[in-house]
Amino acid sequence: MRYLTADFGSTYTKVTAIDTDLCEIVGTGAAFTTIDTDVMEGLENAMDALHKCIGVEQWTYDRFLCCSSAAGGLKMVASGLVPDLTAKAARQAAASAGAKVVKTFSYTISKREALEIAEIAPDLILLCGGTDGGNTETILENARTLSTIPRRFTTVVAGNKVAEEEIKAIFRDAGKPFVITDNVMPDFNTLNIAPAKACIMQLFIDSIIEAKGLSKAQEIADREIIPTPLSVLNACELLSKGTHTETGIGELLAVDLGGATTDVYSIAKGEPSATNIMFRGLPEPYSKRTVEGDLGMRYSLTALADELDLYEAAEQVGLTEADLTEWVQLCAHTPSRRAKTEKEAKMEQVLAKGAIDIAVSRHVGRLKSVFTPMGQIFTISGKDLSRTESVIGIGGALVHAGDPAFILNGAKADPHAYEYAKPKEPQYFLDNTYIMAAMGLLSQELPDVALKIMKKKLTPVSCKEN
């Protein structure tokens, strides 16, 4: 059979033609996502590029599958009871469903924070708080506050089940849309994020597709459009775990460097790698995604620059801070701008490396030294990925880089920042034909074929020293 997949990204719309009988990528095409007019224009332009790639006037297909992160995907706010417990569970549920969590609030939402939420104007709010049978006061007070915010958003309620009926009454009386689902943390230190994840996904399908102008694409697709990050997560899980008939590659870390966000995926247990390291905090999901909305190569480039030491970054490639500052300003003003000279290419690479460094540092566990009567030990909050052997690089900034290994070294452990449990000796792989999202889509119907194609097409990259 012939499959066509489309990924409506924040910058580019990418299409992939697949021959499933041969387990081959026939060709790919990409064009700027025309989110301001009609996304179908971008799809048509990408199809034109595909036809030129293949060398045909028209490529016919049997099945059409789509995913989207156009305009950044779902913009989401999460609220929980305490930062290290239900608020963290809320972030995990939101991120794993493909949402972009722009802010997390803990405890009772204050008047100032309510104004901040109104300014954010989120598509969704995930409201958590309290284990089942535990605290109800905070989640009820937060529901009352959210019901008064003069913005249109849907609230997914995933907190203490004892408060459900009162919360329903609060939102109904206010005329605010809401969905009730199972508690993300029904018992202390027990996560249950799957029901909330399913609700977020369904809300994406029901409302965001229409808001982003994707309804026409949905009409011609053979399955429901899903968030691109979820599709990539599905591909990463398949590549790591394998199927009953095809082995995977084992635990991995993947970094998707985009124009608006940098997404990090880990498919790994992340258990402490040494006997003198003790885990603390909530257990981490085996398949984890984090999204950094302030780290992107175009739409979030100014925020990325604010996070970096531009002087130190410029020195890495033999340039000045002024050079890098000017390039950031030019790209932020014109997101479609591309590097044309060797100097510009160097600046793109060092900014990309910085984005990956920060994003992976936020994703992995963090070590803390503790002195006890028995001597020095370490605690870790989050995943210990120091033994992870494979790092997958995704995104145009990597594909078009002259030295992708230089960029991917941002994911590697730094002896001067030992507290971040990054991979120590990883093998790098590059998705140089943009297939991860496509394979995540294909995995819904033909997982063995998708896995074989990934193992064949992901390109090993030589690991170089920083």
Legacy VTK file of the C-alpha trace (Angstrom):
# vtk DataFile Version 3.0
C-alpha trace
ASCII
DATASET POLYDATA
POINTS 466 float
0.000 0.000 0.000
0.942 3.631 -0.464
0.701 5.969 2.520
0.970 9.759 2.554
1.599 11.532 5.850
1.475 15.262 6.558
2.924 17.130 9.524
1.598 20.688 9.817
4.415 22.307 11.796
4.733 25.793 13.236
7.214 26.714 10.480
7.035 24.009 7.811
4.422 21.600 6.503
6.166 18.320 5.700
4.774 15.440 3.635
6.169 11.919 3.341
5.337 9.319 0.705
5.719 5.721 1.891
5.625 2.385 0.084
4.698 -0.015 2.886
5.220 -3.154 0.793
8.871 -2.237 0.243
9.276 -0.557 3.667
10.674 2.480 1.859
10.339 6.254 1.905
9.482 7.151 -1.692
10.111 10.853 -1.182
9.485 13.893 0.993
8.463 17.503 0.463
8.250 20.614 2.619
6.876 24.141 2.381
6.149 27.001 4.754
3.028 26.458 6.849
0.443 29.000 5.705
-1.286 29.321 9.070
-2.241 32.993 8.481
-4.225 32.183 5.331
-5.156 28.528 4.761
-3.021 25.580 5.845
-4.126 23.738 2.715
-1.991 26.154 0.667
1.075 24.988 2.564
0.021 21.371 2.044
-0.362 21.905 -1.696
3.067 23.572 -1.862
4.606 20.681 0.071
2.964 18.224 -2.327
4.464 20.127 -5.257
7.880 19.745 -3.630
7.200 16.025 -3.108
6.298 15.540 -6.770
9.518 17.270 -7.829
11.470 15.057 -5.420
9.932 11.892 -6.850
9.942 13.134 -10.442
6.241 12.643 -11.158
3.312 14.944 -11.880
1.042 13.242 -9.352
1.703 10.604 -6.668
-1.387 8.581 -5.803
-1.850 7.076 -2.355
-4.192 4.708 -0.518
-4.116 6.211 2.990
-3.594 9.797 4.234
-2.579 10.419 7.869
-1.934 13.807 9.534
-0.529 15.418 12.641
-0.162 19.078 13.565
1.690 21.484 15.801
0.732 24.513 13.684
0.861 27.782 15.637
2.496 25.962 18.527
-0.249 23.400 19.185
-2.282 23.555 22.384
-1.432 26.439 24.709
-2.042 25.181 28.198
-1.919 26.250 31.848
-1.648 23.655 34.624
-2.682 24.146 38.238
-1.977 21.809 41.146
-1.803 21.767 44.906
1.957 21.667 45.585
4.833 22.048 43.090
6.520 18.690 43.657
3.331 16.618 43.581
0.096 17.358 41.719
1.501 20.344 39.802
4.270 18.125 38.429
1.730 15.409 37.601
-0.318 18.007 35.738
2.685 19.037 33.636
3.409 15.423 32.747
-0.163 14.730 31.661
-0.308 17.886 29.552
3.072 17.448 27.893
2.545 13.782 27.048
-0.633 14.687 25.147
1.126 17.229 22.943
0.237 20.388 24.834
2.548 23.337 25.302
2.463 24.083 29.038
3.226 27.786 29.226
2.741 28.183 32.978
2.178 26.051 36.073
0.541 27.389 39.229
0.591 25.837 42.695
-1.500 26.278 45.834
-4.412 28.753 45.681
-4.504 30.898 42.530
-4.131 34.531 43.601
-5.809 37.557 42.002
-2.514 38.498 40.363
-2.137 34.977 38.983
-5.721 35.046 37.686
-4.869 38.219 35.750
-1.755 36.480 34.419
-3.866 33.543 33.189
-6.196 35.994 31.433
-3.184 37.550 29.675
-1.873 34.118 28.632
-5.299 33.317 27.113
-4.745 29.526 27.144
-6.683 27.051 25.030
-6.925 24.640 27.962
-6.415 24.587 31.712
-5.627 21.372 33.561
-6.956 21.722 37.095
-5.561 19.284 39.659
-5.211 19.168 43.403
-5.523 16.761 46.277
-5.436 12.992 46.421
-8.816 11.246 46.363
-10.375 11.835 49.761
-7.779 14.459 50.664
-7.751 18.248 50.451
-10.751 19.761 48.614
-10.557 23.412 49.671
-7.780 24.409 47.290
-9.175 22.835 44.121
-12.648 24.254 44.850
-11.262 27.743 45.410
-9.224 27.492 42.216
-12.303 26.362 40.282
-14.188 29.439 41.532
-11.310 31.699 40.473
-11.012 30.119 37.020
-14.766 30.445 36.498
-14.466 34.249 36.788
-11.625 34.740 34.272
-13.038 36.541 31.191
-11.459 34.225 28.640
-12.761 31.315 26.591
-10.958 28.100 27.531
-11.840 24.547 28.497
-10.895 23.274 31.942
-9.909 19.626 32.338
-10.552 18.721 35.970
-8.310 15.896 37.163
-8.202 16.281 40.935
-9.785 14.987 44.130
-12.918 13.070 43.103
-14.695 14.136 46.315
-14.912 17.695 44.913
-16.319 16.714 41.496
-19.984 17.598 42.031
-19.224 21.008 43.518
-16.768 21.777 40.692
-19.384 20.810 38.099
-21.835 23.250 39.692
-19.246 26.052 39.744
-18.430 25.800 36.040
-22.041 25.206 34.956
-23.254 28.271 36.843
-20.494 30.327 35.193
-21.217 28.925 31.732
-17.631 27.716 31.360
-16.776 24.560 29.361
-15.173 21.774 31.382
-14.400 18.058 31.377
-14.165 15.844 34.468
-11.694 12.968 34.418
-9.803 10.743 36.868
-7.389 12.243 39.372
-3.828 12.515 38.043
-2.652 11.629 41.545
-5.294 9.482 43.285
-2.904 8.415 46.043
0.244 9.993 47.424
3.163 9.433 45.009
0.931 7.466 42.583
0.556 8.928 39.091
-2.425 8.281 36.815
-1.969 10.614 33.857
-3.505 8.477 31.072
-7.156 9.652 31.518
-6.175 13.350 31.544
-3.929 12.775 28.536
-6.847 11.205 26.635
-9.107 14.170 27.444
-6.503 16.674 26.266
-6.057 14.754 23.033
-9.804 14.696 22.380
-10.113 18.415 23.029
-7.312 18.970 20.527
-9.221 16.986 17.929
-12.572 18.653 18.686
-11.591 22.311 18.873
-8.007 23.172 17.983
-8.219 21.677 14.493
-10.999 24.106 13.618
-9.225 27.033 15.300
-6.017 26.427 13.348
-7.823 25.970 10.029
-7.172 22.249 9.746
-10.756 21.138 9.245
-10.263 20.739 5.491
-7.283 18.485 6.079
-9.332 16.448 8.540
-12.021 15.925 5.914
-9.601 14.178 3.554
-7.572 12.324 6.203
-8.244 8.652 6.917
-7.791 9.025 10.695
-8.212 11.828 13.189
-5.425 14.415 13.195
-3.272 14.081 16.306
-0.741 16.451 17.895
2.703 16.177 16.274
4.476 15.751 19.649
2.268 12.757 20.409
3.098 11.257 17.022
6.826 11.720 17.674
6.431 10.203 21.150
4.715 7.178 19.591
7.609 6.822 17.135
10.185 7.067 19.929
8.385 4.410 21.970
8.237 2.096 18.977
11.898 2.651 18.107
12.924 1.967 21.697
10.707 -0.981 22.605
10.220 -2.667 19.228
7.364 -5.039 18.404
6.709 -8.754 18.850
8.540 -9.465 15.609
11.054 -6.587 15.310
13.512 -5.549 18.044
13.920 -1.938 19.101
17.174 -0.112 19.868
16.658 0.175 23.632
16.438 3.216 25.879
16.835 6.551 24.111
16.654 10.323 24.316
15.250 12.360 21.403
15.365 16.121 20.875
13.036 17.856 18.417
14.390 21.342 17.755
11.648 23.433 16.164
10.934 27.020 15.251
8.647 27.667 18.230
9.599 25.015 20.817
12.209 22.425 21.688
10.675 19.097 22.674
12.629 16.422 24.545
11.547 12.771 24.743
13.039 10.043 26.912
12.049 6.402 26.697
13.894 5.004 29.703
13.466 3.941 33.312
15.892 6.615 34.443
16.804 4.830 37.657
19.824 6.043 39.682
23.028 4.916 37.959
25.123 4.506 41.129
24.593 3.020 44.587
25.291 6.366 46.289
22.437 8.098 44.432
18.981 8.076 46.040
15.809 8.989 44.165
13.470 11.600 45.633
10.146 13.048 44.528
7.467 11.697 42.215
8.221 8.660 40.047
8.968 9.551 36.447
7.021 8.027 33.514
8.953 5.566 31.353
7.890 7.533 28.263
8.320 11.202 29.039
8.027 14.363 26.991
8.845 17.901 28.015
8.261 20.959 25.849
10.148 24.218 26.205
8.084 27.064 24.775
10.869 29.599 25.266
13.456 27.643 23.276
12.955 27.755 19.525
15.022 28.633 16.502
12.674 31.319 15.162
9.455 32.240 16.959
11.102 31.820 20.386
14.622 32.851 19.358
14.677 36.068 21.386
13.695 34.157 24.541
16.391 31.573 23.787
18.992 34.320 23.433
17.937 35.726 26.808
18.658 32.321 28.398
22.117 31.974 26.821
25.434 33.603 27.582
25.819 35.067 24.090
29.434 36.078 24.697
30.428 32.508 25.628
28.298 31.048 22.820
29.840 33.305 20.166
33.349 32.435 21.348
32.683 28.748 20.648
32.529 29.500 16.930
35.089 32.303 16.772
32.601 35.173 16.530
31.549 38.110 18.694
28.556 38.698 20.921
27.518 41.557 18.611
27.460 39.166 15.641
25.153 36.773 17.459
22.910 39.534 18.800
22.433 40.981 15.321
21.601 37.545 13.872
19.013 36.897 16.590
17.343 40.228 15.857
17.267 39.575 12.105
15.773 36.087 12.504
13.241 37.193 15.098
12.054 39.931 12.734
11.936 37.580 9.723
11.254 33.970 10.843
11.634 32.691 7.269
15.265 33.880 7.139
17.826 31.137 6.532
21.601 30.990 6.912
23.322 31.668 3.586
26.937 32.251 4.578
29.405 30.219 6.618
29.277 32.833 9.369
25.488 32.644 9.574
25.620 28.845 9.602
27.996 28.938 12.584
25.632 31.230 14.470
22.686 28.945 13.753
24.654 25.966 15.059
25.736 27.537 18.325
22.203 28.794 19.036
20.815 25.323 18.286
23.371 23.736 20.598
22.354 26.158 23.348
18.679 25.326 22.902
19.376 21.599 23.193
21.668 22.098 26.196
19.030 24.010 28.144
16.101 21.802 27.064
17.827 18.537 27.970
19.064 20.007 31.267
15.462 20.808 32.149
14.288 17.335 31.104
16.774 15.134 32.954
17.077 14.570 36.675
19.159 16.893 38.822
21.668 15.661 41.365
22.147 17.249 44.756
24.965 16.509 47.194
23.916 15.565 50.729
26.227 14.908 53.684
25.116 12.234 56.161
26.726 10.486 59.140
27.674 7.765 56.635
29.429 10.265 54.349
28.507 12.069 51.152
25.619 10.762 49.049
23.567 12.242 46.211
19.849 12.591 45.712
18.258 12.919 42.309
14.906 14.408 41.381
13.893 13.231 37.923
15.385 10.761 35.459
19.008 9.656 35.557
19.797 9.344 31.847
23.560 9.190 32.207
23.625 5.611 30.852
21.325 6.279 27.889
23.172 5.129 24.789
21.188 6.691 21.931
20.332 10.343 21.247
18.071 11.120 18.276
18.230 14.581 16.700
15.108 15.920 14.955
14.469 19.265 13.271
15.624 21.470 10.414
18.362 23.227 12.381
20.043 19.825 12.788
19.308 18.459 9.331
20.750 21.491 7.547
23.725 21.924 9.867
27.223 21.342 8.576
28.168 19.779 11.924
25.097 18.235 13.610
27.325 16.492 16.170
28.404 19.914 17.461
24.744 20.773 18.097
23.881 17.395 19.616
26.746 17.746 22.057
24.351 20.045 23.895
22.571 16.866 25.026
25.762 15.312 26.363
26.891 15.391 29.997
29.222 18.264 30.864
31.819 17.592 33.610
31.458 21.232 34.689
27.711 20.786 35.200
27.713 17.326 36.797
24.393 17.930 38.540
22.471 17.344 35.290
22.083 13.600 34.659
22.616 13.774 30.873
23.910 10.897 28.718
27.653 10.465 29.206
28.696 8.525 26.099
25.789 8.553 23.650
25.657 7.518 20.016
24.007 10.242 17.949
21.422 9.588 15.230
19.873 12.135 12.890
16.387 12.169 11.409
17.661 13.787 8.231
14.534 13.046 6.191
11.973 14.240 8.786
10.403 10.818 9.260
9.808 10.570 13.031
6.397 12.252 13.014
5.466 10.304 9.870
6.516 7.012 11.452
4.522 7.821 14.564
1.483 8.200 12.327
2.254 5.011 10.412
2.768 3.117 13.677
-0.963 3.462 14.376
-1.629 0.994 11.554
1.648 -0.720 10.574
4.094 -0.666 13.507
6.476 -3.272 12.076
6.849 -1.321 8.852
7.356 1.960 10.713
10.050 0.420 12.921
11.930 -1.105 9.996
11.950 2.227 8.183
13.238 4.118 11.232
16.045 1.631 11.825
16.978 1.929 8.161
16.694 5.701 7.723
17.998 7.211 10.971
21.576 8.212 10.216
24.426 7.675 12.725
26.381 10.881 13.415
29.996 10.933 14.528
30.278 12.071 18.144
32.771 14.916 18.493
34.181 16.499 21.592
32.878 19.865 22.773
LINES 1 467
466 0 1 2 3 4 5 6 7 8 9 10 11 12 13 14 15 16 17 18 19 20 21 22 23 24 25 26 27 28 29 30 31 32 33 34 35 36 37 38 39 40 41 42 43 44 45 46 47 48 49 50 51 52 53 54 55 56 57 58 59 60 61 62 63 64 65 66 67 68 69 70 71 72 73 74 75 76 77 78 79 80 81 82 83 84 85 86 87 88 89 90 91 92 93 94 95 96 97 98 99 100 101 102 103 104 105 106 107 108 109 110 111 112 113 114 115 116 117 118 119 120 121 122 123 124 125 126 127 128 129 130 131 132 133 134 135 136 137 138 139 140 141 142 143 144 145 146 147 148 149 150 151 152 153 154 155 156 157 158 159 160 161 162 163 164 165 166 167 168 169 170 171 172 173 174 175 176 177 178 179 180 181 182 183 184 185 186 187 188 189 190 191 192 193 194 195 196 197 198 199 200 201 202 203 204 205 206 207 208 209 210 211 212 213 214 215 216 217 218 219 220 221 222 223 224 225 226 227 228 229 230 231 232 233 234 235 236 237 238 239 240 241 242 243 244 245 246 247 248 249 250 251 252 253 254 255 256 257 258 259 260 261 262 263 264 265 266 267 268 269 270 271 272 273 274 275 276 277 278 279 280 281 282 283 284 285 286 287 288 289 290 291 292 293 294 295 296 297 298 299 300 301 302 303 304 305 306 307 308 309 310 311 312 313 314 315 316 317 318 319 320 321 322 323 324 325 326 327 328 329 330 331 332 333 334 335 336 337 338 339 340 341 342 343 344 345 346 347 348 349 350 351 352 353 354 355 356 357 358 359 360 361 362 363 364 365 366 367 368 369 370 371 372 373 374 375 376 377 378 379 380 381 382 383 384 385 386 387 388 389 390 391 392 393 394 395 396 397 398 399 400 401 402 403 404 405 406 407 408 409 410 411 412 413 414 415 416 417 418 419 420 421 422 423 424 425 426 427 428 429 430 431 432 433 434 435 436 437 438 439 440 441 442 443 444 445 446 447 448 449 450 451 452 453 454 455 456 457 458 459 460 461 462 463 464 465
